[in-house]
Amino acid sequence: MMRYMPPTPRPPSEDAQIPAFWRSLGLPGLIDVHTHFMPDNVLTKVWAYFDRFTEAGLSWSPHYRFDEERRLSLLREFGVRRFTALLYPHRPDMAEWLNAWGADFAARTPDCLRTATFFAEPSAARYVAEAIEGGTRVFKAHVQVGGYDPRDPLLTPVWGLLAESGTPVVVHCGSGPETAAHTGPEIFGDVLARHPRLIAIVAHMGMPEYAEFLALAERHPRMRLDTTMAFTDFTEKVRPWPGELTPRLADLGDRILLGTDFPNLPYAYARQLSALTNLELGDDWLRAVCHDNAARLFGILPPETRRGATG
C-alpha cells in the first residue's frame, strides 16, 4: 500500500483557498493563538482606534468588521480548529470584568481556548488565581495599551502563578505599532529572568525588535513567538523582516505559533498564511507553526483523521 503524500502547499491568495492550504500540509486545520473576541462596546473602541491609525499611507482599518456570529463562522470556514479571545484592559478595575466575559464566551464557544487578562493592580493576583482555577487556558498581557511596567511588584505574584501553573500568556511587549514607556526586549527580558519557567508567547514576533526578541527566545527555552502580522506584504512596507534572521526561524521552529490578529488585521487572513509559506522554510516548519506547536502546548488532541493515512 502506498503512503498518501499531500501536494506541495501553495500560498493561498484568497480566503477561499485556506482549507486547501492546510489540507495540502496534511493538517486537520489551523490553530491561531492570536485572535480577538471582546464585548461589543470594547471591540467598537478598538476598531475606532485602528480606523484613525495610519502609517506610511496604509490604513489599519480592520478587515473583518462583522458581528460576532459571522466572525466565528468565518474562522470555522477557514478551518481554524482552536483560537483565542485575547482581551486586554487599558485601566484599573477592568480586567476582572473582561475575564468574566471571556469565561462566558468560552462556555458558549467550545473551540475557543478560554482566555483571561490582567492589569498592574492590587487585586490582580487574586483574580488571576481564580481564573486559572476556573479553567483559563491562556492569558493576554498588553504592556503597550495597559501602559504598565511588567516588572511592577504588583505583577510579581501574577507572573509566578502563570509560571507555576504552566499557563501560557500572550504578551504584547514589542514597540510596534507605537513605542510605549515599558515596551522592548530589555524590560520583558527582566521578567523572564525572574520567572524562567514562564511560558510567554511574545506577540508579533516582537515587532519591530525582531532580532532582540529572537535572541531572548534563544536564551529562554520556554518562550514562544507568534507570527501576527509579521512577514506580510503589509508589514514589510513599514517594519520589514530582516532576511538574515530567517535561518534562525528554522532553529526555533518548535516555538513559533500561528497568530493573525483576526478580526483586527487590515487585510485578508490568507495573506498571513501566504507570507509564512513564502519564507520557504519547508512543509515540516509550516505544519509545526500552523498547528502542531500550539496543539502540543495546549494539549489539543488530533481528530481521528490525520496525515500519514494509507490507502
C-alpha positions in Angstrom: 0.0 0.0 0.0 1.3 3.4 -1.0 1.5 6.1 1.6 -0.5 9.2 0.7 1.7 12.2 0.0 -0.2 15.5 0.1 0.6 18.0 -2.7 3.1 20.7 -2.1 1.3 23.7 -0.4 0.7 26.8 -2.4 0.4 30.1 -0.8 -3.3 30.9 -0.5 -4.1 34.1 -2.5 -7.6 34.5 -1.1 -9.5 33.2 2.0 -11.4 30.6 0.0 -8.1 28.8 -0.7 -7.2 28.4 3.0 -8.7 24.9 3.5 -6.8 23.6 0.5 -3.6 25.1 2.0 -3.8 23.3 5.3 -5.1 20.1 3.7 -2.1 20.1 1.4 0.1 20.0 4.5 -1.9 17.0 5.8 -3.2 19.0 8.8 -6.6 18.7 10.4 -6.9 22.5 10.4 -5.2 25.5 11.9 -4.7 26.7 15.4 -4.5 30.5 15.8 -3.2 31.8 19.2 -3.7 35.5 18.4 -7.4 36.2 17.7 -9.6 38.8 19.4 -13.1 38.4 20.7 -14.3 41.1 23.2 -17.5 42.7 24.5 -19.1 44.6 21.6 -18.6 48.0 23.3 -14.8 47.3 23.8 -14.3 46.0 20.3 -16.0 49.0 18.8 -13.5 51.3 20.6 -10.6 49.1 19.3 -11.9 49.3 15.8 -12.3 53.1 16.1 -8.6 53.3 17.2 -7.5 51.4 14.2 -9.7 53.4 11.9 -7.8 56.5 13.0 -4.4 54.9 12.8 -2.5 55.2 9.5 1.2 54.6 8.8 3.2 55.2 5.6 -0.2 55.9 3.9 -1.5 52.5 5.0 -4.9 52.2 6.7 -5.1 49.8 9.7 -8.9 49.7 9.5 -10.0 46.1 10.4 -10.8 43.8 7.5 -13.5 41.7 9.2 -16.0 44.1 10.7 -18.8 41.7 11.2 -21.0 40.7 14.1 -19.7 38.0 16.5 -21.6 35.2 14.9 -20.3 36.0 11.4 -16.7 36.3 12.7 -16.9 32.9 14.3 -18.4 31.4 11.2 -15.5 32.8 9.1 -12.9 31.3 11.3 -14.6 27.9 11.1 -14.9 28.2 7.3 -11.1 28.9 7.2 -10.6 25.7 9.2 -9.3 27.2 12.4 -9.9 24.4 14.9 -8.9 26.4 18.0 -8.4 30.1 18.7 -8.3 32.6 21.5 -10.3 35.6 22.7 -7.4 37.9 23.6 -8.8 40.6 25.9 -6.8 43.5 27.5 -7.6 46.4 29.8 -6.4 49.9 29.4 -7.2 51.0 33.0 -7.6 49.5 36.5 -10.8 47.7 37.6 -11.5 46.5 34.1 -9.6 43.1 33.8 -11.9 41.2 36.2 -15.0 42.2 34.2 -13.3 41.2 30.9 -12.4 37.8 32.5 -16.0 37.2 33.4 -17.0 37.9 29.8 -14.2 35.7 28.5 -15.3 32.8 30.7 -18.9 33.1 29.4 -17.7 33.4 25.8 -15.6 30.2 26.1 -18.5 28.4 27.7 -20.7 29.1 24.6 -17.8 28.7 22.1 -16.2 25.3 22.7 -13.5 25.8 20.0 -12.2 28.9 21.8 -9.4 28.5 24.4 -10.7 30.2 27.5 -8.8 33.5 27.7 -8.3 36.0 30.6 -6.1 39.1 31.2 -4.8 41.3 34.0 -3.6 44.8 34.9 -1.0 46.0 37.3 -3.3 46.5 40.3 -3.6 45.1 43.9 -6.4 42.6 43.0 -4.5 41.1 40.1 -3.0 38.1 41.9 -6.4 37.2 43.3 -8.4 37.2 40.1 -5.7 35.6 38.1 -5.6 32.7 40.6 -9.4 32.5 40.3 -9.2 32.5 36.5 -6.6 29.7 36.5 -8.6 27.7 39.0 -11.7 28.2 36.8 -10.1 26.7 33.7 -8.5 29.6 31.8 -6.1 28.2 29.2 -4.3 31.3 28.1 -3.8 34.9 29.2 -3.2 38.2 27.4 -0.9 41.0 28.6 -0.8 44.2 26.6 2.0 46.2 28.0 1.6 48.9 25.4 -2.1 49.5 25.8 -2.1 49.0 29.5 0.8 51.4 30.0 2.1 49.5 33.0 5.6 48.2 33.7 5.6 44.4 33.5 8.2 44.4 36.3 5.7 46.2 38.6 5.8 44.4 42.1 2.0 44.1 41.8 2.6 41.7 38.9 5.3 39.6 40.6 2.8 37.1 42.0 0.9 37.1 38.7 3.9 36.0 36.7 4.7 33.5 39.4 1.2 32.0 39.2 1.4 31.7 35.5 4.8 30.1 35.6 3.9 27.7 38.4 0.7 26.6 36.7 2.2 26.4 33.2 -0.5 28.7 31.8 0.7 30.4 28.6 0.4 34.2 28.3 0.5 36.1 25.0 2.4 39.3 25.7 2.5 42.4 23.5 5.7 43.9 24.6 7.3 44.9 21.3 7.4 48.6 20.4 5.1 48.3 17.3 2.9 49.9 16.1 3.7 52.6 18.7 6.5 52.8 21.2 5.4 53.0 24.9 7.2 53.6 28.1 7.5 50.0 29.1 7.9 48.1 25.8 11.0 46.5 24.4 13.1 43.3 24.9 15.2 44.5 27.8 12.2 45.2 30.1 10.4 42.0 29.4 13.7 40.2 29.5 13.9 41.1 33.2 10.5 39.4 33.7 11.8 36.2 32.0 15.0 36.3 34.1 12.9 36.5 37.3 10.4 33.8 36.1 12.4 31.4 33.9 9.5 28.9 33.8 7.0 31.4 32.4 5.5 30.3 29.1 5.4 33.7 27.4 4.2 33.9 23.8 5.6 37.2 22.5 3.2 38.7 20.0 4.0 39.9 16.5 7.5 38.3 16.6 8.4 41.2 18.9 7.9 43.7 16.1 9.9 45.8 15.4 12.7 44.5 17.7 12.8 41.2 15.8 16.4 40.3 16.3 16.4 41.2 20.0 13.3 39.1 20.7 14.7 36.2 18.7 17.8 36.4 20.9 15.6 36.4 24.0 13.8 33.3 22.8 17.2 31.6 22.2 18.1 32.3 25.8 14.8 31.2 27.3 13.7 27.8 26.1 10.1 28.2 27.4 9.5 31.5 25.5 7.5 31.4 22.2 6.8 33.9 19.4 3.6 34.3 17.4 3.6 35.4 13.8 0.9 38.0 14.0 1.3 40.5 11.1 5.0 39.6 10.7 6.3 38.8 7.2 3.2 40.0 5.4 3.4 42.4 2.4 1.5 45.0 4.5 4.1 44.9 7.4 7.1 44.7 5.1 6.3 48.2 3.9 6.7 49.7 7.4 8.6 47.2 9.6 10.4 44.8 7.3 11.7 41.5 8.5 15.5 41.3 8.1 16.1 38.4 5.8 19.3 37.4 7.6 17.2 36.4 10.6 15.2 33.8 8.6 17.5 30.8 9.2 17.1 31.3 13.0 13.3 30.8 12.5 14.1 27.3 11.4 16.1 26.7 14.6 13.2 27.9 16.7 10.6 26.1 14.6 9.1 24.3 17.5 8.4 27.5 19.4 6.8 29.7 16.7 3.0 29.8 16.7 0.5 31.0 14.1 -1.1 34.3 15.1 -3.1 36.6 12.8 -4.9 39.4 14.8 -8.3 38.3 13.4 -10.6 40.2 13.1 -8.5 43.3 13.5 -5.9 42.6 10.8 -6.1 45.2 8.0 -6.1 42.6 5.2 -7.3 39.2 4.3 -6.4 36.3 6.6 -4.9 34.3 3.7 -2.1 36.9 3.4 -0.6 35.8 6.8 -0.5 32.1 5.6 0.9 33.2 2.2 3.7 35.1 4.0 4.6 32.1 6.1 4.8 29.9 3.0 6.9 32.4 1.2 9.6 32.1 3.9 10.4 28.8 2.2 11.3 27.0 5.4 9.7 23.8 4.4 6.5 21.8 5.0 7.5 20.5 8.4 8.1 24.0 9.6 4.7 25.1 8.3 2.9 22.2 9.9 4.5 23.0 13.2 3.8 26.7 13.1 0.2 26.4 11.7 -0.9 23.6 14.0 1.4 21.2 15.8 3.3 23.6 18.1 0.1 25.0 19.6 -1.6 21.6 19.7 1.3 20.3 21.8 1.4 23.4 24.0 -2.3 23.4 24.8 -2.8 19.6 24.8 -5.2 19.6 21.8 -5.8 16.1 20.7 -5.9 15.4 16.9 -9.1 14.2 15.3 -9.2 10.6 14.1 -8.1 11.5 10.6 -4.5 12.8 10.4 -1.8 12.9 7.8 0.0 9.7 7.1 -3.2 7.8 6.2 -2.7 4.9 3.8 -4.8 3.8 1.0 
